[in-house]
């Protein structure tokens, strides 16, 4: 793990300093802190996840270890935000050295749980609005909460692992992984771009409209976004265009909205147990897209 963390630190030590803010300023900015907490603390709740930071790094990275292969990057966060997390005792140092690693604390888990509960309460309050029934971010889609995984269409605040992570751990009778580390990494890269792109709260109101290239083009042209989220949005929409219908749906549902495979199959009208096969095909296509577009899966920080 230490060697892999060192490699990541060398990769990210020259990251851009877009929109720099001081640690105390982040701690005082409740909206920014809450937004970053929802994104980063949730990734730190996943099994084998650590936040890695070195003195020469402008950004910290969340890395997740899998049984096979090197750690996979699942999130990027500014040093100032990481410092604010530490000041609030949401993360604690688990290992010192050239690259320090931090893990989430019980206080961090409690803070995340409170943020997710607040989100769900807001969604419940808005549920009666005519334009809210199919909105991205609505609990019906499971975004930011996760579905129950049993196809019942119910949602709850959750810090459980994503469907992708659970599939990455699954083995066949010969002990082979259902998803290779490369495919899991491609899915995590796509989810990272989705989170960095800030699409959840600002996408068009209807999922079907969002999945058509015309409406996605308007979304990509949002001039109010900072450069980092805008670049992540462009990368994400490019990948969706390459995937096409069907494959892009399953990637969004399982990697971003965190729907269980049974739930996704029922909502898309697919036969039972077909979802994992289609998801693997979609991840293969996504992995190829990143190789063709960037040369490798994780070439940049958002």
RATA-V831764 format. One record per residue. N is the residue number from 0. RES is the residue in one small letter. SS is DSSP state (helix for helix, strand for strand, loop for the rest). PSI is psi in degrees with one decimal (none if undefined). BURIAL is I if it has 16 or more other ideal C-beta (glycine too) atoms within 10 Angstrom, else O. Layout:
BEGIN
N|RES|SS|PSI|BURIAL + N|RES|SS|PSI|BURIAL
END
This chain:
BEGIN
0|x|loop|-42.6|O + 1|x|helix|-43.6|O + 2|x|helix|-41.8|O + 3|x|helix|-38.3|I + 4|x|helix|-39.0|I + 5|x|helix|-41.2|O + 6|x|helix|-41.5|O + 7|x|helix|-37.2|I + 8|x|helix|-38.5|I + 9|x|helix|-35.0|O + 10|x|helix|-38.2|I + 11|x|helix|1.7|I + 12|x|loop|-22.0|O + 13|x|loop|24.6|O + 14|x|loop|152.8|I + 15|x|loop|155.7|O + 16|x|loop|51.0|O + 17|x|loop|135.5|O + 18|x|loop|53.7|O + 19|x|loop|141.5|O + 20|x|loop|157.0|O + 21|x|loop|157.3|O + 22|x|helix|-52.2|I + 23|x|helix|-36.7|O + 24|x|helix|-40.4|O + 25|x|helix|-43.4|I + 26|x|helix|-31.2|I + 27|x|helix|-19.0|O + 28|x|loop|94.1|O + 29|x|helix|-36.8|O + 30|x|helix|-46.5|O + 31|x|helix|-42.1|I + 32|x|helix|-41.9|I + 33|x|helix|-41.4|O + 34|x|helix|-45.2|I + 35|x|helix|-34.1|I + 36|x|helix|-43.7|I + 37|x|helix|-39.1|I + 38|x|helix|-49.1|I + 39|x|helix|-43.1|I + 40|x|helix|-33.9|I + 41|x|helix|-39.3|I + 42|x|helix|-32.1|I + 43|x|helix|-16.5|I + 44|x|loop|-15.6|I + 45|x|loop|149.2|I + 46|x|loop|129.9|O + 47|x|loop|13.6|O + 48|x|strand|137.5|I + 49|x|strand|154.0|I + 50|x|strand|122.2|I + 51|x|strand|134.0|I + 52|x|strand|133.9|I + 53|x|strand|157.7|I + 54|x|loop|-30.8|O + 55|x|loop|11.3|O + 56|x|loop|127.1|I + 57|x|loop|-21.4|I + 58|x|strand|148.4|I + 59|x|strand|154.0|I + 60|x|strand|143.7|I + 61|x|strand|123.8|I + 62|x|strand|141.7|I + 63|x|strand|128.4|I + 64|x|loop|136.7|O + 65|x|loop|166.5|I + 66|x|loop|-40.7|O + 67|x|loop|139.7|O + 68|x|loop|172.6|O + 69|x|loop|166.5|O + 70|x|loop|147.9|I + 71|x|strand|133.1|I + 72|x|strand|130.0|I + 73|x|strand|-13.2|I + 74|x|strand|154.7|I + 75|x|strand|137.4|I + 76|x|strand|144.2|I + 77|x|strand|152.7|I + 78|x|helix|-39.2|I + 79|x|helix|-38.0|I + 80|x|helix|-41.7|I + 81|x|helix|-40.0|I + 82|x|helix|-39.5|I + 83|x|helix|-38.5|I + 84|x|helix|-42.8|I + 85|x|helix|-39.3|I + 86|x|helix|-33.0|O + 87|x|loop|3.1|O + 88|x|loop|30.8|O + 89|x|loop|-23.1|I + 90|x|strand|154.2|I + 91|x|strand|151.7|O + 92|x|strand|123.1|O + 93|x|strand|-24.0|O + 94|x|strand|127.9|O + 95|x|loop|167.3|O + 96|x|loop|-168.3|O + 97|x|loop|-37.6|O + 98|x|strand|113.5|I + 99|x|strand|144.0|I + 100|x|strand|140.7|I + 101|x|strand|146.6|I + 102|x|strand|159.5|O + 103|x|strand|144.9|I + 104|x|loop|173.4|I + 105|x|helix|-33.6|O + 106|x|helix|-37.2|O + 107|x|helix|-41.0|I + 108|x|helix|-39.9|I + 109|x|helix|-40.0|O + 110|x|helix|-43.3|I + 111|x|helix|-43.7|I + 112|x|helix|-39.8|O + 113|x|helix|-41.8|O + 114|x|helix|-44.8|I + 115|x|helix|-37.5|I + 116|x|helix|-40.1|O + 117|x|helix|-40.6|O + 118|x|helix|-46.0|I + 119|x|helix|-39.0|I + 120|x|helix|-40.5|O + 121|x|helix|-40.9|O + 122|x|helix|-37.8|I + 123|x|helix|-38.5|O + 124|x|helix|-32.8|O + 125|x|helix|-2.4|O + 126|x|loop|-29.6|O + 127|x|loop|-6.4|O + 128|x|loop|140.7|O + 129|x|loop|-31.2|O + 130|x|loop|9.7|O + 131|x|loop|-6.0|O + 132|x|loop|-25.2|O + 133|x|loop|19.4|O + 134|x|loop|143.5|I + 135|x|loop|136.0|I + 136|x|loop|-10.4|I + 137|x|loop|143.3|I + 138|x|helix|-23.3|I + 139|x|helix|-33.3|I + 140|x|helix|-10.4|I + 141|x|loop|3.2|I + 142|x|loop|131.7|I + 143|x|loop|-3.6|I + 144|x|loop|-43.0|I + 145|x|loop|135.4|I + 146|x|strand|172.7|I + 147|x|loop|-7.8|I + 148|x|loop|-0.7|I + 149|x|loop|5.4|O + 150|x|loop|12.0|I + 151|x|loop|-8.6|O + 152|x|loop|14.0|O + 153|x|loop|155.7|O + 154|x|strand|160.1|I + 155|x|loop|154.9|O + 156|x|loop|128.8|I + 157|x|loop|148.2|I + 158|x|loop|21.3|O + 159|x|loop|166.8|O + 160|x|loop|156.6|I + 161|x|loop|159.7|I + 162|x|helix|-35.7|I + 163|x|helix|-43.8|I + 164|x|helix|-39.8|I + 165|x|helix|-39.0|I + 166|x|helix|-34.3|I + 167|x|helix|-25.1|I + 168|x|helix|-12.1|O + 169|x|loop|139.7|O + 170|x|strand|150.0|O + 171|x|loop|-173.0|O + 172|x|loop|-26.6|O + 173|x|loop|4.8|O + 174|x|loop|8.2|O + 175|x|loop|143.9|O + 176|x|strand|140.7|I + 177|x|loop|-38.8|I + 178|x|loop|129.4|I + 179|x|loop|158.6|I + 180|x|helix|-34.3|I + 181|x|helix|-38.9|I + 182|x|helix|-40.0|I + 183|x|helix|-39.5|I + 184|x|helix|-39.0|I + 185|x|helix|-43.6|I + 186|x|helix|-39.5|I + 187|x|helix|-36.6|I + 188|x|helix|-40.9|I + 189|x|helix|-42.9|I + 190|x|helix|-38.1|I + 191|x|helix|-44.1|I + 192|x|helix|-39.4|I + 193|x|helix|-45.3|I + 194|x|helix|-41.4|I + 195|x|helix|-30.9|I + 196|x|loop|-10.5|I + 197|x|loop|40.9|I + 198|x|loop|-29.4|I + 199|x|loop|-39.8|I + 200|x|loop|-7.3|O + 201|x|loop|7.3|O + 202|x|loop|163.7|I + 203|x|loop|156.7|I + 204|x|loop|-21.6|O + 205|x|loop|132.2|O + 206|x|helix|-43.5|I + 207|x|helix|-39.3|O + 208|x|helix|-38.8|O + 209|x|helix|-33.6|I + 210|x|loop|2.9|I + 211|x|loop|138.9|O + 212|x|helix|-30.7|O + 213|x|helix|-46.9|O + 214|x|helix|-32.9|O + 215|x|helix|-31.9|I + 216|x|helix|-39.3|O + 217|x|helix|-36.4|O + 218|x|helix|-39.1|I + 219|x|helix|-22.0|O + 220|x|loop|14.6|O + 221|x|loop|109.3|O + 222|x|loop|-7.7|O + 223|x|loop|-12.0|O + 224|x|loop|145.9|I + 225|x|loop|166.5|O + 226|x|helix|-40.2|O + 227|x|helix|-56.3|I + 228|x|helix|-34.9|I + 229|x|helix|-41.6|I + 230|x|helix|-40.2|I + 231|x|helix|-38.7|I + 232|x|helix|-41.1|I + 233|x|helix|-43.5|O + 234|x|helix|-41.3|I + 235|x|helix|-45.3|I + 236|x|helix|-33.3|I + 237|x|helix|-41.7|O + 238|x|helix|-40.9|I + 239|x|helix|-41.1|I + 240|x|helix|-39.7|O + 241|x|helix|-36.8|I + 242|x|helix|-41.1|I + 243|x|loop|176.4|O + 244|x|loop|152.9|O + 245|x|loop|-66.7|O + 246|x|helix|-40.5|I + 247|x|helix|-34.0|I + 248|x|helix|-49.3|I + 249|x|helix|-33.5|I + 250|x|helix|-46.4|I + 251|x|helix|-44.6|I + 252|x|helix|-45.3|I + 253|x|helix|-36.6|I + 254|x|helix|-33.3|I + 255|x|helix|-49.8|I + 256|x|loop|-9.5|I + 257|x|loop|35.1|I + 258|x|loop|140.6|I + 259|x|loop|156.9|I + 260|x|helix|-38.9|I + 261|x|helix|-40.5|I + 262|x|helix|-45.1|I + 263|x|helix|-42.3|I + 264|x|helix|-44.6|I + 265|x|helix|-41.7|I + 266|x|helix|-25.3|I + 267|x|helix|-0.9|O + 268|x|loop|28.2|O + 269|x|loop|159.6|I + 270|x|loop|156.7|O + 271|x|loop|141.0|O + 272|x|loop|8.6|O + 273|x|loop|-21.6|O + 274|x|helix|-41.2|I + 275|x|helix|-30.9|I + 276|x|helix|-45.1|O + 277|x|helix|-38.6|I + 278|x|helix|-41.4|I + 279|x|helix|-41.2|I + 280|x|helix|-42.8|O + 281|x|helix|-40.7|I + 282|x|helix|-35.1|I + 283|x|helix|-43.3|I + 284|x|helix|-40.1|I + 285|x|helix|-42.6|I + 286|x|helix|-43.4|I + 287|x|helix|-38.6|O + 288|x|helix|-46.3|I + 289|x|helix|-37.9|I + 290|x|helix|-43.3|O + 291|x|helix|-35.9|O + 292|x|helix|-34.6|O + 293|x|helix|-10.0|O + 294|x|loop|-25.0|O + 295|x|loop|177.1|O + 296|x|loop|-35.9|I + 297|x|loop|73.0|I + 298|x|loop|-9.2|O + 299|x|loop|164.6|O + 300|x|loop|139.3|I + 301|x|loop|none|I
END
